[in-house]
Amino acid sequence: MGPFLGQVIVEPFFMLFVFGKVLGEIGFTQPGFQQVLLPGVVALNSFLVALQNTALPLAIDFSWTKEIEDRLLAPIPVALVAVEKAVFGAMRGLIGSLVMIPIGLALLDDVSWPLEKMPVTLGILSLGGLVGGCVGLTLGTLAPARHISIVFAMTLTPIMFTGATQFPWRSLETVRWFQVLCTFNPLTYVTEAMRGLLLAPGPKTPESIPLWICFSAIGAAILIFGMIGIRGFNRRAQD
């Protein structure tokens, strides 16, 4: 539990602290930015924690420890073993994101998280963890283990900064090319769903992407990356 909490807390904590606390106190962010940032960081944690906790163990299991061979002896289809890996990563992503809610409320000044929104919050974060797990399943089965650190370095940072976690997606209308780029990141729809749930549109808070579009995009990403990941898992299991 200790190493897991350290993994899921340190990076988002410093993101909230620097972007939400420090920059706000020295006047480099506008009032209300903290309330925009917190849902984005919580969504980011659900996605990235699930991705990392699916991809990295798979790469290790298939290449060094060979522990995956024990799992493949279970009396179930091989595809269900792959699904289990993604679901387990999603569960860790959900826990990692929920941990950040009280931390954000304690760290930031002008933020709130209504308790009546928690059931829907759990649903969105669960989907965010599941899509992150499916992306992790794809990376963990398609990338060679000796290159997994390079793959992480080349994918995690772009995912983090094109997922609309630090800014509302509609605020990018003056930077159209970057807005289009963000639409291809499944994390964008998890983040926008969280903001659509928690934030009311206002002069400084653009309207979020409608929830039905977010859920449709997340579902499509789960289906696409899940199918690619399962095919890759089957191929690696047969090697």
C-alpha positions in Angstrom: 0.0 0.0 0.0 2.8 2.4 0.8 4.6 2.2 -2.5 1.3 2.3 -4.4 0.2 5.5 -2.6 3.6 7.0 -3.2 3.2 6.2 -6.9 -0.3 7.7 -7.3 0.1 10.8 -5.0 3.4 12.4 -5.6 3.1 13.6 -9.2 -0.5 14.8 -9.0 0.1 16.4 -5.6 2.9 18.6 -7.1 0.8 19.4 -10.1 -2.0 20.7 -7.8 0.6 22.4 -5.6 2.5 24.2 -8.3 -0.3 25.0 -10.8 -3.1 25.5 -8.4 -1.4 26.9 -5.2 1.9 28.5 -6.1 1.0 30.1 -9.4 -2.3 31.3 -8.0 -0.6 33.0 -5.0 1.9 34.9 -7.2 -0.9 36.0 -9.6 -0.1 33.9 -12.7 -3.5 32.2 -12.8 -7.0 33.6 -12.8 -9.6 33.1 -10.0 -11.5 29.9 -10.5 -8.6 28.1 -12.1 -8.2 25.8 -9.1 -11.8 24.5 -9.5 -11.0 23.8 -13.2 -7.7 22.1 -12.3 -8.8 19.7 -9.6 -11.3 17.6 -11.7 -8.7 17.4 -14.4 -6.0 16.1 -12.1 -8.4 13.6 -10.6 -9.3 12.4 -14.1 -5.7 12.3 -15.1 -4.9 10.0 -12.1 -7.6 7.6 -12.9 -6.3 7.2 -16.5 -2.6 7.2 -16.0 -2.5 5.0 -12.8 -4.6 2.4 -14.7 -2.4 2.6 -17.8 0.9 2.2 -15.8 -0.5 -0.6 -13.6 -1.6 -2.5 -16.6 1.2 -2.0 -19.1 4.3 -2.3 -16.9 3.3 -5.6 -15.1 2.4 -7.1 -18.4 5.8 -6.2 -19.9 7.5 -7.8 -16.8 5.3 -10.9 -16.8 5.8 -11.7 -20.5 9.5 -11.0 -20.6 11.3 -11.6 -17.2 9.3 -13.3 -14.5 7.1 -15.3 -16.8 4.4 -15.3 -14.1 1.8 -14.8 -16.9 2.2 -18.6 -17.6 0.5 -19.4 -14.3 -2.5 -17.2 -15.2 -2.8 -18.7 -18.6 -3.4 -22.1 -17.0 -6.6 -20.9 -15.5 -9.7 -22.7 -17.0 -11.0 -19.6 -18.7 -10.4 -18.2 -22.2 -7.1 -16.3 -22.7 -9.0 -13.2 -23.6 -10.5 -13.1 -20.1 -7.1 -13.1 -18.6 -6.3 -10.0 -20.6 -9.6 -8.4 -19.5 -8.7 -9.2 -15.9 -5.4 -7.3 -16.3 -7.2 -4.2 -17.6 -9.9 -4.4 -15.0 -7.3 -4.7 -12.2 -5.5 -1.7 -13.5 -8.8 0.2 -13.7 -9.5 -0.6 -10.0 -6.1 0.8 -9.0 -6.8 3.9 -11.2 -10.1 4.4 -9.4 -8.5 4.2 -6.0 -5.6 6.5 -7.1 -8.1 9.2 -8.3 -10.3 9.0 -5.3 -7.3 9.6 -3.0 -6.7 12.9 -4.8 -10.1 14.4 -4.0 -9.6 15.0 -0.3 -5.9 15.9 -0.9 -7.1 18.5 -3.4 -9.8 19.9 -1.1 -7.3 20.2 1.7 -4.5 21.8 -0.5 -6.5 24.2 -2.6 -8.6 27.1 -1.3 -11.4 27.8 -3.7 -12.6 24.3 -4.6 -15.6 22.2 -3.8 -16.8 18.6 -4.5 -20.5 18.1 -3.8 -21.2 14.8 -2.1 -24.4 14.3 -4.1 -22.2 14.1 -7.2 -20.1 11.2 -5.9 -22.2 8.4 -7.5 -21.8 9.8 -11.0 -18.2 10.7 -10.1 -17.5 7.1 -9.3 -19.0 6.0 -12.7 -16.9 8.5 -14.7 -13.7 7.7 -12.9 -14.3 3.9 -13.3 -14.7 4.5 -17.0 -11.6 6.6 -17.0 -9.7 3.8 -15.3 -11.0 1.2 -17.7 -10.0 3.2 -20.8 -6.6 3.8 -19.2 -6.4 0.0 -18.5 -7.2 -0.8 -22.1 -4.6 1.7 -23.4 -2.1 0.1 -21.0 -3.1 -3.4 -22.3 -2.3 -2.2 -25.8 1.1 -0.7 -24.9 2.1 -3.6 -22.6 1.4 -6.2 -25.3 2.6 -4.4 -28.4 5.8 -2.9 -27.1 8.8 -5.1 -26.4 9.8 -5.2 -22.7 13.3 -3.8 -23.4 11.6 -0.8 -24.9 8.8 -0.2 -22.4 10.6 2.6 -20.6 11.1 4.4 -24.0 7.4 3.8 -24.9 6.4 5.3 -21.5 8.6 8.3 -22.0 7.2 9.0 -25.5 3.5 8.4 -24.6 2.8 9.5 -21.1 3.9 13.1 -21.4 1.9 13.7 -24.6 -1.2 12.0 -23.1 -0.9 14.2 -20.0 -0.7 17.5 -21.8 -3.2 16.8 -24.6 -5.9 15.5 -22.2 -7.4 18.9 -21.3 -6.4 18.3 -17.6 -5.0 21.9 -17.1 -7.5 23.7 -19.3 -11.1 23.4 -20.6 -11.2 21.9 -24.1 -13.4 24.7 -25.5 -10.9 27.4 -24.3 -8.6 26.1 -27.1 -10.8 27.6 -29.9 -8.1 30.2 -30.7 -5.5 27.4 -30.9 -7.6 25.2 -33.3 -4.9 22.8 -34.3 -4.1 21.9 -30.7 -7.8 21.6 -29.9 -8.2 19.1 -32.8 -5.2 17.2 -31.4 -6.7 16.9 -28.0 -9.9 15.4 -29.5 -7.9 12.2 -30.3 -6.9 11.7 -26.6 -9.4 9.6 -24.7 -8.3 11.3 -21.5 -9.9 14.6 -22.8 -13.4 13.1 -22.6 -12.8 11.8 -19.0 -11.6 15.2 -18.0 -14.5 17.1 -19.7 -17.0 14.7 -18.3 -15.7 15.5 -14.8 -15.9 19.2 -15.4 -19.3 19.0 -17.0 -20.5 17.2 -13.8 -18.9 19.6 -11.3 -18.7 23.0 -13.0 -21.4 25.4 -14.1 -20.6 27.3 -17.3 -19.7 31.0 -16.7 -17.7 33.9 -18.2 -14.3 32.3 -17.2 -15.5 28.7 -17.5 -16.5 27.5 -21.0 -19.1 24.9 -21.4 -17.8 21.4 -21.2 -18.2 18.8 -23.9 -21.7 17.3 -23.5 -21.7 14.1 -21.3 -23.3 12.0 -24.0 -20.4 12.8 -26.3 -17.9 12.1 -23.6 -19.5 8.7 -22.7 -19.7 7.8 -26.4 -16.0 8.6 -27.0 -14.9 6.8 -23.9 -16.9 3.7 -24.8 -15.4 3.8 -28.3 -11.9 4.1 -26.9 -12.5 1.2 -24.5 -13.8 -0.9 -27.5 -10.9 0.0 -29.9 -8.0 -0.3 -27.4 -9.6 -3.3 -25.7 -9.8 -5.2 -29.0 -6.2 -4.2 -30.0 -4.9 -5.1 -26.5 -6.7 -8.5 -26.4 -5.3 -9.4 -29.8 -1.8 -8.4 -28.7 -2.2 -10.4 -25.5 -3.3 -13.5 -27.4 -0.3 -13.2 -29.7 2.1 -12.8 -26.9 0.5 -15.7 -25.0 1.0 -18.0 -27.9 4.7 -17.1 -28.3 
